[in-house]
Structure formats: structure tokens, C-alpha cells
Amino acid sequence: MIPPVLPTYNRAPLTFVKGEGAWLTEADGRRFLDLGAGIAVNALGHAHPALVAALTEQAEKLWHVSNLYRIPEQEALAERLVAETFADTVFFTNSGTESLELAVKMARRHWHAAGAPRHEIVCFEGAFHGRSTAAIAAAGSEKMTAGFGPLMPGFVHVPWGDHEALHTAVTERTAAVLIEPVQGEGGIRVLPDQCLRGLRDLCDATGALLILDEVQCGMGRTGRLFAHEWAGVAPDIMMVAKGIGGGFPLGGVLATEGAAAAMTAGTHGSTYGGNPLACAVGLKVMEIVAEDAFLAQVRATAGQLRQGLERLVAAHGDVFEQVRGTGLMLGLKCRLPAAEFVTSCFAEEVITVPAADNVVRLLPPLTLTREEVQEALRRLDRAAEAARAAARAA
């Protein structure tokens, strides 16, 4: 018999009932150090006092009115995002998947308005952009698409890091190139800065729009507000979600005026997107994360964690192959099955997140302290010892 909750998740046997900062309390009272942050969502940790206050204050005034009316909280958050980024305009969604849908529509509508037959979106192997029909077509992998055909047409896929294939794929039919500056689900693969700059040059030369998916790598996770800033380039369209709401469902599409001009009244909409509750929380997140001092602290914490992980890999060469990633978006490439190491981490009361390519992701709250980094490394070390012992006993 099928259970009341559709069984599409392979859930861990854990039930968390409370969170505070980087810590989660299980129903049985155990305290877990959270290095997953709800898959990079809880950028400021659990129950951050400033977010609780912002949510409570707004909840006592107004929750939802729909986008039939002006929403001051939405306008304030949009103004802050425009002030801090390349963008001229923002559309608010509830998730990264919804942001992908609009990004694709915006790119195609741009060329439709220009009277040019350009509808193809060039995407990359290993990508993850959500689980809607457009998002799985953009990813293209059999794991994502099997059984869901026919797929939405117009997506062209090239191997990650294959420059020749990329240049061949971008043609007069290309509306946009879509890429994650750091692949998350794909195994914490970082696009080198010079490659992102080259991709910007290619788009400029061919007229194609550049769409960046910063749903997972944005909002301070790499030590800059958005990951593309490290390369000194800007996209035409950018997808955001996850960390922007600090745990409250919120996403958005940021765009230049040129890319967004064809999205006129009636071309897109959302009942919940950008509601007062979400935007009140999102604005508070932005006020905290966009500060230079906060981002400097993220970079310092990331350096401490990275050094510790490099020592961990050196000490457990039969368990790990390498450390990947940037900022507080790091991965341990495993020699043993990654799922076994994640399970060993549960036993040591530390939360990690599996990814493709046999990688375990570490996506802690950006507020992780130096003391919590050291505790995390101790627990990961014990988990590695346990994983090694289990492999030898098998």
C-alpha cells in the first residue's frame, strides 16, 4: 500500500524537531552538527534571531495578497538586489525550479521579440536545475529524464569542460547558454574563472544570452555575494533561490533590462511568488549576507575548513581522493561509496549531503564558527575511521 506521503524520497532514519545555529536536535535528544544546511538553504543557520524577528513582525501584519497588487516588501527586496548586482529587474518565485522555468521563457521570449529564430538553450553534462519538465530536459541525464518523455525540445547538451564541443554547439539558433558556476548536485565541480570569462566572451560574440544558475552557489556561499563575481563578469539572466530565503521558500530571476524587456504584462506570473512573508525574510537575509564584513568572515571560515579537510584527506587516503569546491561549498571525493560515508557521519552526529560522482557535499551555514569547524573536523575524522573499518570488515 502506498503511504500517505508519496514515496519519492530515500529518507534517512532521522527526525529533527529543533534547530539552532549550526545544530539540529533529533527527536530522541541527540544533537547533530549540520554541514548540509538543508542543501545550502539555511544560509544563516537555524532559527537565526534576526530572521525569526523579521518573519514574526511581518506575520502579524500581512501574509499574502497575490501579485494583483503592489507589495512593498517585494519592492524593497528587488531594489536591494538591483543595487547589489548586475541586474536591472527581478521577478520573485518560490523555488529554484520555478526560476529555471522563467529563465528559459525569458531567453526565448527575448529572441521572439527580436524576430530571430533562436530558441536553443546550451546546457552542460552533470547539471541540475530542478525537477520540472523544462529543468530535467535542461539536465538531460537519463537518471533525471527516464520515463518522463517526450522531453521538452530545444536543449543542447555538451560535456563539462569541453571547449571545442561548446563552441560547436553555440550557433545562430542559440538563444542562451545555461550553466552553474559551481555544480552542486553534479559533484561540486567549479567552473574556473577563465572559463566563465571565456563563456561571457563567446556569448558576446554570438549574441547568445548568458544564464547563470546560482541557486546553490549564490548568496555568499563562495565568499562573494554571487559566485560569478570572482571572475569579474556578469550574466544577462541569473537564477537564485535556496539561501536567499534563509529557510523560507523564496527564489528569483535577476536580469538586465535588455534580456527582460520582452517580458511584458501577462507573459508570466505567480500566485505566491514574492509574497510579503517571503520578501520580509529575504530582505533581512540580504541585509546580513551582503555586508563586506560578513563575506570576509565566510572566506575566513572557508579557509579554515578547507585546510582541515585537506589534512583529513591526507590522513585517510583510502577513504578520500580529494577535496573539491570553493568557499563553504565543498566536497569530499570518496574512494569508498559516498553513501557509506554519509551513513558513518550520521553515526557521529554530523550531517553531510551526497552528490554525483561519488562526492559528499559540505554546505554548512555561513555562520559556522571556528569552534564548530574544529568540532566538524573531529566528527568527520571519526566517521572516516568508521567507514574504513566497515569496508575492511565487509
C-alpha positions as a Markdown table, in Angstrom:
| # | Residue | x | y | z |
|---|---|---|---|---|
| 1 | Met | 0.0 | 0.0 | 0.0 |
| 2 | Ile | 1.3 | 3.4 | -0.9 |
| 3 | Pro | 1.9 | 5.7 | 2.1 |
| 4 | Pro | 0.2 | 9.0 | 2.7 |
| 5 | Val | 3.3 | 10.9 | 1.7 |
| 6 | Leu | 4.3 | 10.0 | -1.9 |
| 7 | Pro | 7.5 | 7.8 | -1.5 |
| 8 | Thr | 9.8 | 9.7 | -3.9 |
| 9 | Tyr | 12.5 | 10.3 | -1.3 |
| 10 | Asn | 15.0 | 7.9 | 0.2 |
| 11 | Arg | 14.8 | 9.5 | 3.6 |
| 12 | Ala | 17.4 | 9.0 | 6.3 |
| 13 | Pro | 16.0 | 7.5 | 9.6 |
| 14 | Leu | 16.2 | 10.8 | 11.4 |
| 15 | Thr | 13.5 | 13.2 | 12.6 |
| 16 | Phe | 14.7 | 16.6 | 13.6 |
| 17 | Val | 12.5 | 18.6 | 15.9 |
| 18 | Lys | 14.5 | 21.8 | 16.6 |
| 19 | Gly | 17.4 | 23.7 | 15.2 |
| 20 | Glu | 19.6 | 26.5 | 16.5 |
| 21 | Gly | 22.5 | 27.9 | 14.5 |
| 22 | Ala | 24.5 | 25.0 | 13.1 |
| 23 | Trp | 22.9 | 22.4 | 15.3 |
| 24 | Leu | 19.9 | 20.1 | 14.9 |
| 25 | Thr | 18.1 | 18.3 | 17.7 |
| 26 | Glu | 16.8 | 14.8 | 16.9 |
| 27 | Ala | 13.5 | 13.6 | 18.4 |
| 28 | Asp | 15.5 | 11.3 | 20.7 |
| 29 | Gly | 17.5 | 14.3 | 22.0 |
| 30 | Arg | 20.8 | 13.8 | 20.0 |
| 31 | Arg | 22.4 | 17.0 | 18.7 |
| 32 | Phe | 23.7 | 16.9 | 15.2 |
| 33 | Leu | 26.2 | 19.3 | 13.7 |
| 34 | Asp | 24.6 | 20.4 | 10.4 |
| 35 | Leu | 27.0 | 20.6 | 7.5 |
| 36 | Gly | 24.2 | 20.4 | 5.0 |
| 37 | Ala | 22.1 | 23.5 | 5.9 |
| 38 | Gly | 19.0 | 22.0 | 4.2 |
| 39 | Ile | 21.0 | 21.6 | 1.0 |
| 40 | Ala | 22.5 | 25.1 | 1.1 |
| 41 | Val | 19.2 | 26.7 | 2.1 |
| 42 | Asn | 19.8 | 27.8 | 5.7 |
| 43 | Ala | 22.4 | 30.3 | 4.9 |
| 44 | Leu | 22.2 | 31.8 | 8.4 |
| 45 | Gly | 21.7 | 28.6 | 10.2 |
| 46 | His | 18.5 | 27.5 | 12.1 |
| 47 | Ala | 16.3 | 29.9 | 13.9 |
| 48 | His | 18.5 | 33.0 | 13.3 |
| 49 | Pro | 17.1 | 35.6 | 15.7 |
| 50 | Ala | 17.0 | 38.4 | 13.0 |
| 51 | Leu | 15.1 | 36.1 | 10.6 |
| 52 | Val | 12.7 | 35.0 | 13.4 |
| 53 | Ala | 12.1 | 38.6 | 14.2 |
| 54 | Ala | 11.5 | 39.6 | 10.6 |
| 55 | Leu | 9.1 | 36.8 | 10.0 |
| 56 | Thr | 7.2 | 37.3 | 13.2 |
| 57 | Glu | 6.8 | 41.1 | 12.6 |
| 58 | Gln | 5.5 | 40.5 | 9.1 |
| 59 | Ala | 3.3 | 37.6 | 10.1 |
| 60 | Glu | 1.5 | 39.9 | 12.5 |
| 61 | Lys | 0.7 | 42.4 | 9.7 |
| 62 | Leu | 0.1 | 40.6 | 6.3 |
| 63 | Trp | 0.9 | 37.2 | 4.8 |
| 64 | His | -0.4 | 37.2 | 1.3 |
| 65 | Val | -2.4 | 39.3 | -1.1 |
| 66 | Ser | -1.2 | 38.0 | -4.6 |
| 67 | Asn | 0.6 | 39.9 | -7.3 |
| 68 | Leu | -2.6 | 41.6 | -8.3 |
| 69 | Tyr | -1.4 | 44.4 | -6.0 |
| 70 | Arg | 1.8 | 46.2 | -5.1 |
| 71 | Ile | 3.8 | 44.5 | -2.4 |
| 72 | Pro | 6.2 | 47.0 | -0.6 |
| 73 | Glu | 8.3 | 44.2 | 0.9 |
| 74 | Gln | 8.8 | 42.8 | -2.6 |
| 75 | Glu | 9.8 | 46.2 | -4.0 |
| 76 | Ala | 12.3 | 46.7 | -1.2 |
| 77 | Leu | 14.0 | 43.4 | -1.8 |
| 78 | Ala | 14.1 | 43.9 | -5.5 |
| 79 | Glu | 15.7 | 47.3 | -5.0 |
| 80 | Arg | 18.3 | 45.8 | -2.8 |
| 81 | Leu | 19.1 | 43.1 | -5.2 |
| 82 | Val | 19.4 | 45.5 | -8.1 |
| 83 | Ala | 21.6 | 47.8 | -6.0 |
| 84 | Glu | 24.0 | 44.9 | -5.2 |
| 85 | Thr | 24.1 | 43.1 | -8.5 |
| 86 | Phe | 24.3 | 43.5 | -12.3 |
| 87 | Ala | 20.5 | 43.3 | -12.6 |
| 88 | Asp | 18.0 | 45.9 | -13.6 |
| 89 | Thr | 14.9 | 44.0 | -12.6 |
| 90 | Val | 13.8 | 40.9 | -10.5 |
| 91 | Phe | 10.9 | 38.5 | -10.7 |
| 92 | Phe | 10.2 | 36.6 | -7.5 |
| 93 | Thr | 9.5 | 32.9 | -7.4 |
| 94 | Asn | 9.1 | 30.2 | -4.7 |
| 95 | Ser | 12.0 | 27.9 | -5.8 |
| 96 | Gly | 14.9 | 27.3 | -8.0 |
| 97 | Thr | 12.9 | 25.2 | -10.3 |
| 98 | Glu | 10.4 | 28.0 | -10.9 |
| 99 | Ser | 13.4 | 30.3 | -11.5 |
| 100 | Leu | 14.6 | 27.9 | -14.2 |
| 101 | Glu | 11.2 | 28.0 | -15.9 |
| 102 | Leu | 11.2 | 31.8 | -16.1 |
| 103 | Ala | 14.9 | 32.0 | -17.2 |
| 104 | Val | 14.1 | 29.7 | -20.2 |
| 105 | Lys | 11.0 | 31.6 | -21.1 |
| 106 | Met | 12.8 | 35.0 | -20.8 |
| 107 | Ala | 15.6 | 33.9 | -23.1 |
| 108 | Arg | 13.2 | 32.6 | -25.7 |
| 109 | Arg | 10.9 | 35.5 | -25.5 |
| 110 | His | 13.8 | 37.9 | -25.9 |
| 111 | Trp | 14.6 | 36.4 | -29.4 |
| 112 | His | 10.9 | 36.0 | -30.3 |
| 113 | Ala | 10.5 | 39.8 | -29.7 |
| 114 | Ala | 13.6 | 40.4 | -31.8 |
| 115 | Gly | 12.1 | 38.4 | -34.7 |
| 116 | Ala | 15.0 | 35.9 | -34.7 |
| 117 | Pro | 14.5 | 32.1 | -34.8 |
| 118 | Arg | 16.8 | 31.4 | -31.8 |
| 119 | His | 15.3 | 29.0 | -29.2 |
| 120 | Glu | 18.0 | 26.5 | -28.3 |
| 121 | Ile | 19.5 | 26.5 | -24.8 |
| 122 | Val | 23.0 | 25.1 | -24.5 |
| 123 | Cys | 23.5 | 23.2 | -21.2 |
| 124 | Phe | 26.2 | 21.1 | -19.6 |
| 125 | Glu | 26.6 | 17.5 | -18.6 |
| 126 | Gly | 26.2 | 17.0 | -14.8 |
| 127 | Ala | 23.9 | 19.9 | -14.4 |
| 128 | Phe | 20.9 | 20.1 | -12.1 |
| 129 | His | 18.4 | 22.9 | -12.5 |
| 130 | Gly | 15.3 | 21.3 | -10.8 |
| 131 | Arg | 12.7 | 18.7 | -11.5 |
| 132 | Ser | 10.1 | 20.3 | -13.7 |
| 133 | Thr | 9.8 | 19.2 | -17.3 |
| 134 | Ala | 12.0 | 22.0 | -18.6 |
| 135 | Ala | 14.5 | 21.5 | -15.8 |
| 136 | Ile | 15.0 | 17.8 | -16.5 |
| 137 | Ala | 15.3 | 18.5 | -20.2 |
| 138 | Ala | 18.0 | 21.0 | -19.4 |
| 139 | Ala | 19.9 | 18.5 | -17.3 |
| 140 | Gly | 19.4 | 15.8 | -19.9 |
| 141 | Ser | 20.7 | 12.8 | -17.9 |
| 142 | Glu | 19.0 | 9.5 | -18.1 |
| 143 | Lys | 18.6 | 9.5 | -14.3 |
| 144 | Met | 16.5 | 12.6 | -14.5 |
| 145 | Thr | 14.6 | 12.0 | -17.7 |
| 146 | Ala | 13.9 | 8.2 | -17.8 |
| 147 | Gly | 10.1 | 7.6 | -18.0 |
| 148 | Phe | 9.2 | 11.3 | -18.4 |
| 149 | Gly | 9.3 | 11.7 | -22.2 |
| 150 | Pro | 8.7 | 13.1 | -24.6 |
| 151 | Leu | 11.1 | 15.8 | -23.3 |
| 152 | Met | 10.7 | 19.5 | -24.0 |
| 153 | Pro | 12.8 | 20.2 | -27.1 |
| 154 | Gly | 15.4 | 22.9 | -27.7 |
| 155 | Phe | 18.1 | 21.9 | -25.2 |
| 156 | Val | 21.6 | 21.1 | -26.4 |
| 157 | His | 24.0 | 19.3 | -24.1 |
| 158 | Val | 27.8 | 19.5 | -24.1 |
| 159 | Pro | 30.3 | 17.8 | -21.8 |
| 160 | Trp | 31.6 | 19.7 | -18.8 |
| 161 | Gly | 34.9 | 21.3 | -19.7 |
| 162 | Asp | 34.8 | 20.5 | -23.4 |
| 163 | His | 35.5 | 23.9 | -25.0 |
| 164 | Glu | 35.5 | 22.6 | -28.6 |
| 165 | Ala | 32.1 | 21.0 | -28.1 |
| 166 | Leu | 30.8 | 24.2 | -26.6 |
| 167 | His | 31.9 | 26.4 | -29.5 |
| 168 | Thr | 30.4 | 23.9 | -31.9 |
| 169 | Ala | 27.1 | 23.8 | -30.0 |
| 170 | Val | 26.6 | 27.6 | -30.0 |
| 171 | Thr | 25.1 | 28.5 | -33.3 |
| 172 | Glu | 22.7 | 31.0 | -34.9 |
| 173 | Arg | 19.9 | 29.0 | -33.3 |
| 174 | Thr | 21.3 | 29.5 | -29.7 |
| 175 | Ala | 19.1 | 31.7 | -27.5 |
| 176 | Ala | 21.2 | 31.3 | -24.4 |
| 177 | Val | 23.9 | 29.3 | -22.6 |
| 178 | Leu | 22.9 | 28.0 | -19.2 |
| 179 | Ile | 25.5 | 27.0 | -16.6 |
| 180 | Glu | 26.1 | 26.7 | -12.8 |
| 181 | Pro | 29.3 | 28.4 | -11.8 |
| 182 | Val | 29.7 | 25.6 | -9.3 |
| 183 | Gln | 27.8 | 22.4 | -10.0 |
| 184 | Gly | 26.3 | 21.2 | -6.7 |
| 185 | Glu | 24.3 | 18.0 | -7.4 |
| 186 | Gly | 26.8 | 17.3 | -10.1 |
| 187 | Gly | 29.6 | 16.7 | -7.6 |
| 188 | Ile | 31.0 | 20.1 | -6.5 |
| 189 | Arg | 32.6 | 20.9 | -9.8 |
| 190 | Val | 33.9 | 24.5 | -10.0 |
| 191 | Leu | 33.9 | 26.4 | -13.3 |
| 192 | Pro | 37.3 | 28.1 | -13.5 |
| 193 | Asp | 37.2 | 31.9 | -13.6 |
| 194 | Gln | 38.9 | 31.9 | -17.0 |
| 195 | Cys | 36.3 | 29.6 | -18.4 |
| 196 | Leu | 33.5 | 31.7 | -17.2 |
| 197 | Arg | 35.2 | 34.8 | -18.7 |
| 198 | Gly | 35.6 | 32.9 | -22.0 |
| 199 | Leu | 32.0 | 31.9 | -21.9 |
| 200 | Arg | 31.0 | 35.5 | -21.5 |
| 201 | Asp | 33.1 | 36.4 | -24.5 |
| 202 | Leu | 31.6 | 33.6 | -26.5 |
| 203 | Cys | 28.1 | 34.8 | -25.7 |
| 204 | Asp | 29.0 | 38.4 | -26.5 |
| 205 | Ala | 30.5 | 37.4 | -29.9 |
| 206 | Thr | 27.5 | 35.3 | -30.9 |
| 207 | Gly | 24.7 | 37.3 | -29.3 |
| 208 | Ala | 23.6 | 34.4 | -27.1 |
| 209 | Leu | 22.4 | 35.3 | -23.6 |
| 210 | Leu | 24.3 | 34.0 | -20.6 |
| 211 | Ile | 22.1 | 32.4 | -17.9 |
| 212 | Leu | 23.8 | 31.6 | -14.6 |
| 213 | Asp | 22.2 | 29.2 | -12.2 |
| 214 | Glu | 23.3 | 30.4 | -8.7 |
| 215 | Val | 20.6 | 28.7 | -6.8 |
| 216 | Gln | 23.0 | 26.7 | -4.8 |
| 217 | Cys | 26.3 | 28.6 | -5.1 |
| 218 | Gly | 24.9 | 32.1 | -4.7 |
| 219 | Met | 24.0 | 34.2 | -1.6 |
| 220 | Gly | 27.5 | 34.3 | -0.1 |
| 221 | Arg | 28.3 | 30.6 | -0.3 |
| 222 | Thr | 31.6 | 31.1 | -2.2 |
| 223 | Gly | 32.6 | 34.1 | -0.1 |
| 224 | Arg | 31.3 | 36.7 | -2.6 |
| 225 | Leu | 27.6 | 37.6 | -2.7 |
| 226 | Phe | 27.4 | 35.6 | -6.0 |
| 227 | Ala | 29.9 | 33.2 | -7.4 |
| 228 | His | 30.3 | 34.8 | -10.8 |
| 229 | Glu | 31.8 | 37.9 | -9.1 |
| 230 | Trp | 35.1 | 36.1 | -8.7 |
| 231 | Ala | 35.5 | 36.0 | -12.5 |
| 232 | Gly | 34.7 | 39.7 | -12.9 |
| 233 | Val | 31.9 | 39.1 | -15.4 |
| 234 | Ala | 28.1 | 39.4 | -15.2 |
| 235 | Pro | 25.3 | 37.3 | -16.7 |
| 236 | Asp | 22.3 | 38.5 | -18.6 |
| 237 | Ile | 20.0 | 36.4 | -16.5 |
| 238 | Met | 20.6 | 34.7 | -13.2 |
| 239 | Met | 18.5 | 32.2 | -11.2 |
| 240 | Val | 18.5 | 32.4 | -7.4 |
| 241 | Ala | 16.8 | 30.6 | -4.6 |
| 242 | Lys | 17.8 | 28.4 | -1.6 |
| 243 | Gly | 19.9 | 30.8 | 0.6 |
| 244 | Ile | 18.1 | 33.9 | -0.4 |
| 245 | Gly | 15.2 | 33.0 | 1.9 |
| 246 | Gly | 17.3 | 31.6 | 4.7 |
| 247 | Gly | 15.0 | 28.7 | 5.0 |
| 248 | Phe | 11.8 | 30.3 | 3.9 |
| 249 | Pro | 10.7 | 29.3 | 0.3 |
| 250 | Leu | 11.9 | 32.1 | -2.0 |
| 251 | Gly | 13.6 | 32.3 | -5.3 |
| 252 | Gly | 14.0 | 34.8 | -8.1 |
| 253 | Val | 15.2 | 35.6 | -11.6 |
| 254 | Leu | 17.5 | 38.6 | -11.9 |
| 255 | Ala | 18.0 | 40.1 | -15.3 |
| 256 | Thr | 19.3 | 43.1 | -17.3 |
| 257 | Glu | 16.8 | 45.4 | -19.0 |
| 258 | Gly | 17.9 | 44.1 | -22.4 |
| 259 | Ala | 17.3 | 40.5 | -21.5 |
| 260 | Ala | 14.0 | 41.1 | -19.7 |
| 261 | Ala | 12.4 | 43.8 | -21.9 |
| 262 | Ala | 10.1 | 41.3 | -23.8 |
| 263 | Met | 8.6 | 40.0 | -20.5 |
| 264 | Thr | 5.6 | 42.4 | -20.5 |
| 265 | Ala | 2.4 | 42.2 | -18.5 |
| 266 | Gly | 0.7 | 38.8 | -18.9 |
| 267 | Thr | 3.8 | 36.9 | -20.1 |
| 268 | His | 4.5 | 35.3 | -16.7 |
| 269 | Gly | 3.1 | 35.2 | -13.2 |
| 270 | Ser | 3.0 | 33.6 | -9.8 |
| 271 | Thr | 0.3 | 33.4 | -7.1 |
| 272 | Tyr | 2.7 | 33.1 | -4.2 |
| 273 | Gly | 6.0 | 34.4 | -5.6 |
| 274 | Gly | 7.3 | 37.4 | -3.7 |
| 275 | Asn | 4.6 | 37.4 | -1.0 |
| 276 | Pro | 5.1 | 39.7 | 2.0 |
| 277 | Leu | 6.3 | 37.0 | 4.3 |
| 278 | Ala | 9.0 | 35.6 | 2.0 |
| 279 | Cys | 10.3 | 39.0 | 1.0 |
| 280 | Ala | 10.4 | 40.3 | 4.6 |
| 281 | Val | 12.7 | 37.4 | 5.4 |
| 282 | Gly | 14.7 | 37.7 | 2.2 |
| 283 | Leu | 15.3 | 41.3 | 2.7 |
| 284 | Lys | 16.8 | 40.6 | 6.2 |
| 285 | Val | 19.0 | 37.8 | 4.7 |
| 286 | Met | 20.3 | 40.3 | 2.1 |
| 287 | Glu | 21.0 | 42.9 | 4.8 |
| 288 | Ile | 23.2 | 40.5 | 6.6 |
| 289 | Val | 24.8 | 38.4 | 3.8 |
| 290 | Ala | 25.7 | 41.4 | 1.5 |
| 291 | Glu | 27.8 | 43.1 | 4.2 |
| 292 | Asp | 31.5 | 43.1 | 3.4 |
| 293 | Ala | 32.4 | 42.0 | 6.9 |
| 294 | Phe | 30.1 | 39.1 | 6.8 |
| 295 | Leu | 31.5 | 37.9 | 3.5 |
| 296 | Ala | 35.1 | 38.3 | 4.8 |
| 297 | Gln | 34.2 | 36.0 | 7.7 |
| 298 | Val | 32.7 | 33.4 | 5.3 |
| 299 | Arg | 36.0 | 33.4 | 3.4 |
| 300 | Ala | 38.0 | 33.0 | 6.7 |
| 301 | Thr | 35.8 | 30.2 | 7.9 |
| 302 | Ala | 36.0 | 28.5 | 4.4 |
| 303 | Gly | 39.8 | 28.7 | 4.5 |
| 304 | Gln | 39.9 | 27.1 | 8.0 |
| 305 | Leu | 37.5 | 24.3 | 6.9 |
| 306 | Arg | 39.4 | 23.7 | 3.6 |
| 307 | Gln | 42.7 | 23.3 | 5.4 |
| 308 | Gly | 41.2 | 20.9 | 7.8 |
| 309 | Leu | 39.6 | 18.8 | 5.0 |
| 310 | Glu | 42.9 | 18.7 | 3.1 |
| 311 | Arg | 44.5 | 17.2 | 6.3 |
| 312 | Leu | 41.6 | 14.8 | 6.6 |
| 313 | Val | 42.1 | 13.6 | 3.1 |
| 314 | Ala | 45.8 | 13.2 | 3.6 |
| 315 | Ala | 45.2 | 11.1 | 6.8 |
| 316 | His | 42.5 | 8.9 | 5.1 |
| 317 | Gly | 43.8 | 8.4 | 1.6 |
| 318 | Asp | 42.0 | 5.0 | 1.4 |
| 319 | Val | 38.7 | 6.7 | 2.1 |
| 320 | Phe | 39.0 | 10.0 | 0.2 |
| 321 | Glu | 40.5 | 11.0 | -3.1 |
| 322 | Gln | 40.4 | 14.8 | -2.9 |
| 323 | Val | 38.7 | 18.0 | -1.7 |
| 324 | Arg | 36.7 | 19.9 | -4.2 |
| 325 | Gly | 34.9 | 23.2 | -4.2 |
| 326 | Thr | 35.2 | 26.8 | -3.1 |
| 327 | Gly | 34.1 | 28.9 | -0.1 |
| 328 | Leu | 31.6 | 26.9 | 2.0 |
| 329 | Met | 30.6 | 24.8 | -0.9 |
| 330 | Leu | 33.0 | 21.9 | -0.5 |
| 331 | Gly | 33.0 | 18.3 | -1.5 |
| 332 | Leu | 34.9 | 15.2 | -0.5 |
| 333 | Lys | 35.5 | 12.9 | -3.5 |
| 334 | Cys | 35.4 | 9.4 | -1.9 |
| 335 | Arg | 37.1 | 6.2 | -2.8 |
| 336 | Leu | 34.6 | 4.2 | -0.8 |
| 337 | Pro | 30.9 | 4.6 | -1.7 |
| 338 | Ala | 29.9 | 8.1 | -0.7 |
| 339 | Ala | 26.6 | 6.8 | 0.7 |
| 340 | Glu | 28.6 | 4.7 | 3.2 |
| 341 | Phe | 30.5 | 7.7 | 4.4 |
| 342 | Val | 27.3 | 9.8 | 4.8 |
| 343 | Thr | 25.9 | 6.9 | 7.0 |
| 344 | Ser | 29.1 | 6.9 | 9.1 |
| 345 | Cys | 28.6 | 10.6 | 9.5 |
| 346 | Phe | 25.1 | 10.1 | 10.9 |
| 347 | Ala | 26.6 | 7.8 | 13.5 |
| 348 | Glu | 28.9 | 10.5 | 14.5 |
| 349 | Glu | 26.0 | 13.0 | 14.6 |
| 350 | Val | 27.2 | 15.2 | 11.7 |
| 351 | Ile | 25.0 | 15.9 | 8.7 |
| 352 | Thr | 26.5 | 15.8 | 5.2 |
| 353 | Val | 24.9 | 15.6 | 1.7 |
| 354 | Pro | 25.6 | 13.1 | -1.1 |
| 355 | Ala | 26.1 | 14.2 | -4.7 |
| 356 | Ala | 27.0 | 12.7 | -8.0 |
| 357 | Asp | 30.5 | 11.4 | -8.9 |
| 358 | Asn | 30.8 | 9.7 | -5.5 |
| 359 | Val | 31.1 | 13.1 | -3.7 |
| 360 | Val | 29.9 | 14.0 | -0.3 |
| 361 | Arg | 28.9 | 17.7 | 0.0 |
| 362 | Leu | 29.7 | 20.0 | 2.9 |
| 363 | Leu | 27.3 | 23.0 | 2.8 |
| 364 | Pro | 27.3 | 24.4 | 6.3 |
| 365 | Pro | 25.6 | 27.5 | 7.5 |
| 366 | Leu | 27.6 | 30.6 | 6.6 |
| 367 | Thr | 27.6 | 31.5 | 10.3 |
| 368 | Leu | 29.6 | 28.4 | 11.2 |
| 369 | Thr | 32.1 | 29.4 | 14.0 |
| 370 | Arg | 35.8 | 28.5 | 14.3 |
| 371 | Glu | 35.0 | 26.2 | 17.2 |
| 372 | Glu | 32.3 | 24.4 | 15.1 |
| 373 | Val | 34.7 | 23.9 | 12.3 |
| 374 | Gln | 37.1 | 22.1 | 14.6 |
| 375 | Glu | 34.2 | 20.0 | 16.0 |
| 376 | Ala | 33.1 | 19.2 | 12.5 |
| 377 | Leu | 36.6 | 18.0 | 11.5 |
| 378 | Arg | 36.8 | 15.8 | 14.6 |
| 379 | Arg | 33.5 | 14.2 | 13.8 |
| 380 | Leu | 34.4 | 13.7 | 10.1 |
| 381 | Asp | 37.7 | 12.1 | 11.2 |
| 382 | Arg | 35.8 | 9.6 | 13.4 |
| 383 | Ala | 33.4 | 8.9 | 10.6 |
| 384 | Ala | 36.2 | 8.2 | 8.2 |
| 385 | Glu | 37.8 | 5.8 | 10.6 |
| 386 | Ala | 34.4 | 4.0 | 11.0 |
| 387 | Ala | 33.9 | 3.9 | 7.2 |
| 388 | Arg | 37.4 | 2.4 | 6.7 |
| 389 | Ala | 36.7 | -0.2 | 9.4 |
| 390 | Ala | 33.4 | -1.1 | 7.9 |
| 391 | Ala | 34.9 | -1.5 | 4.5 |
| 392 | Arg | 37.7 | -3.8 | 5.8 |
| 393 | Ala | 35.1 | -5.9 | 7.7 |
| 394 | Ala | 32.9 | -6.3 | 4.6 |
